[in-house]
């Protein structure tokens, strides 16, 4: 019996280190697996499939305003969105005071100052179309031009829509300074009335502060020199007609 117990004790002494090594290896594998699972969401967030997006900047100060707005009887919101790579969007929206949640505003004005996130290959018209009609798929079509203090602004509407019922959009991009002004208006019962509303909106857009951007301040100062009345903004000629310019003869 004593000899058997001695042999058992010797076998245990030989097996115990291997057993401890086996258990330790399993513990290390478990710890490594937990660490990798914890790191996986971070890698996914930092990957190209989940790019950074614009976020609401509640602490930023307004940089623009509209003087003597025709939309004083509407509910106005002014929101500022910033991108981690430097872009900024100042967005005005006007809605009926009794408008329900989720309903589209009757007018919008966005001033976009691109940063490092700007994609030159992107289509500004497609982005505007998605804002005007999130469920639309027909794209936008040109409905002429509007002469404003910022120069000729392209007017657009959803493709295939009826002029009597569709909202009228506008878009204007600048290279110096890098700036894009866009939006839409559903004011008025006719296309000329909506043109006039957009003309007044752009005419009354003013700069409150340029921050550290002297080119932006100079740009708005020069635009103010060309500022006219809303009646002048609503007028048309052969180029800025509500329809596409009609030409006679062959090109």
N, C-alpha and C positions, 0 to 999 in steps of 0.2 A: 504493500500500500504506500509506504514511504517513497519507494522508488517511482511509483506511478505519479504521485503528487509532484515529485521533483521534475519528472519529464513534462507534466502539464505546466508547471511554473516556467520552465525553460521555453516551452512553445509560446506561452503568453508573452514572455519577454521579447521573443523574436517577432511576434505578430503585431504587438502594440505600436511600434514605430511606423510600420507600414500602414496600419489603420489610421493613425494620427495624420500621416502624410496624405492619405486618400481623402479624409474628411477636410483637411486644410485646402486641398486642391479644389474640392467642391465648393467650399466657402469663397475662395478667390474667384471662381467662375461665376458664382451668384452675384458677388459684389460688382464684377465687371459688367455683367448683363444689366444690372440695375442702373449702373452709371451710363451705359450706352443708351438705354431706353430714356433716361432723363435728358440726355443730350440730343436725342433725335428731333424733338420739336424745335429746338433752337436752330439746328441746322436747316430744318425745313423753312423756318421763318426768314433765315438769312439767304436762302437760295433764290435763283432767278424767278421761280414760279410765284413767289410771294413778295412782290416789289412794294416799296414804301409808297404810301398814298398821301393825298392832301388830308389834313386834319383841321378841325375848327380851332382857331387861335383866339381864345376868349380874352387874352390879355393884350392883344395888339390894338393900337389906336387907329381910328378911321383916318384914311388918307384922302378920301373923296367925299363930295356932297353934291346934291342937286339944289340949285337955288330956284325958288319960286316954282316948285313942282306943281304940275297939273293934277297930281294924284294925292292931294291932301285929304280927300275923303276916303282913301284906301288905307289898308293896314300895311305899313312899310316895315321891312326887316333889312338890316344891314349886317352881313356876316363876312368874316375874314378867314380865309383858309390858307394854311402854309404847308409847304412841302419840306421834308428834311434836307433836300438838296438846294433849297433857296427860293423856290417859286412861291408866288403869292397871288391870291385871287380875292378881290374885293367884289362882293356880290350884293346888289340891291334887288329886292323882290317886292312887288306890290300885289295885294290880294284883296278881295272883298272882305269887309269886316265880319260878315256872317259866314264866310267860307269854311267849309268843313275840312277836317284833316285829310291829307292825301290829295286834295284837289290842286290842279295846276294854277300857279299865279297868273294874273292877267298881264303882267309885264315883268321883265327881268333885264338887268344891266350888269354885265360882268367886266371888270377890268383885270386882265391877267398880265402879270409881270413874270416871265419865265425865269427859271433858274437852271441848275444842272440837270433837272429831270426832263427838260424840253426835248421833244423828239421831232426833228425837222421833217421826218418822213410821215408824221401824223397828219391827219386831215382835219383842219379846224372846222370845216363845214359839217363833217360827220359828227363831231363832238357837239356842235350847236344843234344839229338835228336831233340828237339823243336827248338833249335838254328840253327842246321844244316839244317833242313827242316821243317819250320813252318807249312806247309800244310800236312806233312807226318803223316801216322797213323800206319805204319808197325813196328815202333820201330827200335832198333839198334841190330846188330849182331856182334859178335867178329870176328876180322880178324887177330888174332895173337897178338904178343907182340913186343915191340921195346925196346932194351937195351939202356938206356940213362944215363946221369950223375945223374939223379934222381932215377935210378933203372929201373925195368921193367915197361913199360907204356903199358896199354891195348889199342889196336887199334880196332876201330869199324867202321861200315858203315851202312847206312840205309838198313833195311831188304829187301831182294829181289832185291837190286840194282845190276847193272852190274859193275864189278870191273873196266872195261875199261872206264866207264863214271862217276862213283860215286866218291864223295869226301871221303876222309879218315879222320876219327875223332880219337881223343886220349883223354885219361882221366887217371889221377893219383891222389889219395887222400893220405894224411898223417895225422897221429894222433898227432905227436909231431915234429914241431908245427902244429897246426890245419891249414891245407892248402889243396887246391885242384887246380890242374893245368889241364886245358882242352882246347879243341879247335878243329880245323880241317884245312885241306889243300886240295885245288883243283889243286895244281901245278903239272905239269907233265902229260904225256899221259898214263902212266902205273902205276900199284899199287906200284912196287918198287920205281918209281920216287917220288911218293907221300910219301912213307915211308922215303925216303932220305930227302925230304923237311921238314918233321916233325922232323926228327933227328937233322937236322941243326938248326931248330927253337929252340928246347929245349937246344941244346948244347950252343947256343949263348945267352940264357936268363940269364941276370945278375941282381944282386940286387944293386940299387943305394943307398937306405937308408932303414933301418929296423925300424926307429922311436924308440919307446920304447920297442921293441921286440927283446931281445938278442938271443932268441932261433931261430928266423928267420935268423938272421945274421950268427949264427953258422951253421944252416942248409945249407945255400948257400955257406958258406966257405968250408964245407965238400964236397958239390957237385962239386965245382970247382976243387977239387983234383982229381976227377974222370972224368973230362972233357976230351973228345977225339976229334978227327977230324970229320968232316962231313962224310968222307969216312968210318970211323969206325962205325959211327952211322947208316950208310946205310947197313952195312954188316949184314948177317943173319946166324943163325945156326939152329939146329933142333928145338929149343924152340922159337926163335924169327923169324921164317919164316913168310912170308906174309900169308900163310894159317895156319889153326889150326894145331898144332903138330900132325903128323901121327905116330901112335905106331904100332908095330908088335906084334902079339901074343895076347892071352887072358889076361885080367886083373885078 
